Every structure is written in C-alpha cells, then in structure tokens.
Amino acid sequence: MKRIVTPVLILSLFTGGCVNPNMARYQDSALPGSALPSTASRQPRAPEASPPQDSYRETDSGKRYSLTLKDANMRDVLMLLSRESNVPIVADRDVEGRVTVNLANKKLGEILYTILKPLDLTARVENGIIIVGRPAMITRTYQINYLKDKRDTASNTSSGGGVKIATSGSSDFWPAIESALEVLIFGTS
C-alpha cells in the first residue's frame, strides 16, 4: 500500500505545485493592454446589415409583363424594359451580354432578376433609378486576437523519487487561418 501511495502523493504534489497563483497578472504580449477586449465588449455582436442587392425587386408597381427574346443585346433589353415600365433603368459601362428568355406574366423585378443572374449582373435602386452593373465588392474587417508568432514550449520535471513529468505544446494557428481564408475567398478546400 505504501508503494502505491508514495508515488501518487509525489505526483499530486508536483502537479499541484505547478499552479502559478500570479498567472492572472500576465497578459499576452501580442496585444497592448488597451486592445484587450473588456468583459462588456465580449457580448456577441449583431451581424452588420449588408445593403440589399435585390431591392429593385420591390420597386415595380405590380404590373405584369411577358417577354420573349432570342440572343438579344442586354443593353437593348434594359432600354425596352425601361420604356415599357416607365421605370428608369441605367446600365453601367461594363454591362454586356446576350439574353435568350421566354417569360410570361411576370413582374418587372422578376424579369430583371431572371435576365441579370446568368450574366453575373446585379441591380440596385438609387434615388428611384434602377442601376444595373457588376456586383459591388464587399470588404469586411475582422479582428483576430492571436499570438504574435509560432510558439513551442517544453517542460521536463523529475525528482529523486523516480517520478518524471514531461509536457510539450505548440501553438501555430496560421496554417488553419490560411486554409479557412482560401475556402472563404476561392470556395475550395
């Protein structure tokens, strides 16, 4: 019994003695003290509202249109829709492409969505005018609380009683960040 209790007692003394009571006063050197988030700011934030990309779908009066086109120029189609609906539609310089559709009894917003989506075009409403163009790039900044660099740690402790404790650790999260960004930007893993 004494053979079992002695090593267990020594092991528990070593692991209990490894606790640093002053650990709370140390902070990571990667962030200055003012950059550390306070407990009040750790509340989850509401997601930022992005501008509605399909707000033009709400602008039509409810009147329905039928449209049959074969290999028509996109600029000509937009001009035709503007003239028929009495809603001003303006095409950006980079709007080009050919359209082939057969739509019956659809609202203006539904027609615009149907002809713009395959050509990777979007529409937005500014001051009552529908502006058709390429999608605007959305830039968001995210704050990442991180270690400055890769850190490797190792600790070896031994005693004359035959107990040896070895611990090691590593923190390098950059490969995980890089692969996550590749998935977000390029859509592949």
KAFEN-V272300 format. One record per residue. N is the residue number from 1. RES is the residue in one letter. PHI is phi in whole degrees, -180 to 180 (999 if undefined). PSI is psi in whole degrees, -180 to 180 (NA if undefined). Layout:
n: [N/N]
res: [RES/RES]
phi: [PHI/PHI]
psi: [PSI/PSI]
This chain:
n: [1/2/3/4/5/6/7/8/9/10/11/12/13/14/15/16/17/18/19/20/21/22/23/24/25/26/27/28/29/30/31/32/33/34/35/36/37/38/39/40/41/42/43/44/45/46/47/48/49/50/51/52/53/54/55/56/57/58/59/60/61/62/63/64/65/66/67/68/69/70/71/72/73/74/75/76/77/78/79/80/81/82/83/84/85/86/87/88/89/90/91/92/93/94/95/96/97/98/99/100/101/102/103/104/105/106/107/108/109/110/111/112/113/114/115/116/117/118/119/120/121/122/123/124/125/126/127/128/129/130/131/132/133/134/135/136/137/138/139/140/141/142/143/144/145/146/147/148/149/150/151/152/153/154/155/156/157/158/159/160/161/162/163/164/165/166/167/168/169/170/171/172/173/174/175/176/177/178/179/180/181/182/183/184/185/186/187/188/189]
res: [M/K/R/I/V/T/P/V/L/I/L/S/L/F/T/G/G/C/V/N/P/N/M/A/R/Y/Q/D/S/A/L/P/G/S/A/L/P/S/T/A/S/R/Q/P/R/A/P/E/A/S/P/P/Q/D/S/Y/R/E/T/D/S/G/K/R/Y/S/L/T/L/K/D/A/N/M/R/D/V/L/M/L/L/S/R/E/S/N/V/P/I/V/A/D/R/D/V/E/G/R/V/T/V/N/L/A/N/K/K/L/G/E/I/L/Y/T/I/L/K/P/L/D/L/T/A/R/V/E/N/G/I/I/I/V/G/R/P/A/M/I/T/R/T/Y/Q/I/N/Y/L/K/D/K/R/D/T/A/S/N/T/S/S/G/G/G/V/K/I/A/T/S/G/S/S/D/F/W/P/A/I/E/S/A/L/E/V/L/I/F/G/T/S]
phi: [999/-66/-65/-82/-69/-63/-64/-65/-65/-65/-62/-68/-66/-67/-70/-72/-77/-79/-73/-103/-68/-96/-62/-66/-85/-88/-135/-68/-78/-71/-124/-67/-56/-74/-86/-70/-71/-79/-66/-71/-85/-82/-66/-63/-89/-72/-63/-67/-78/-89/-63/-66/-78/-108/-66/-65/-68/-93/-84/-77/-83/105/-66/-110/-132/-120/-144/-127/-135/-134/53/-90/-69/-59/-63/-67/-65/-64/-66/-62/-63/-64/-67/-72/-95/59/-113/-67/-124/-118/-102/-65/-60/-86/-82/-156/141/-116/-127/-131/-144/-139/-118/-130/56/-118/-76/-58/-62/-67/-66/-60/-60/-65/-86/-85/-58/-64/-95/57/-112/-131/-132/-139/-105/-131/54/80/-112/-86/-110/-104/-171/-73/-62/-75/-74/-104/-112/-128/-113/-117/-89/-115/-84/-143/-79/-64/-149/-74/-124/-119/-130/-146/-144/-122/-135/-143/-135/-67/-79/94/-100/-131/-119/-127/-129/-147/-156/-148/-134/-140/-96/-62/-60/-67/-64/-61/-69/-66/-66/-61/-65/-66/-82/-99/77/-124/-114]
psi: [-40/-32/-33/-41/-40/-52/-37/-41/-43/-43/-43/-34/-41/-45/-36/-30/-12/-11/131/112/-18/13/-31/-24/-10/146/160/138/-6/-25/135/159/-36/-19/-12/135/140/167/-29/-32/0/1/143/137/150/142/144/138/122/152/137/122/-25/31/-21/-22/-18/-7/-19/158/-4/-9/144/149/154/139/125/119/147/113/46/149/133/-41/-40/-38/-44/-39/-41/-46/-39/-43/-43/-34/-10/28/124/125/124/135/133/168/-35/10/118/162/171/147/134/113/160/96/139/135/53/152/162/-44/-39/-39/-46/-46/-43/-39/-23/-37/-48/-25/9/44/156/168/147/157/126/117/41/5/132/121/123/134/-170/152/140/141/133/125/128/145/130/134/127/120/116/168/150/-38/-175/133/131/135/149/144/128/132/134/159/166/-16/2/9/130/128/128/128/149/156/160/142/106/96/0/-41/-38/-40/-45/-45/-35/-40/-38/-40/-43/-43/-48/-13/11/160/NA]
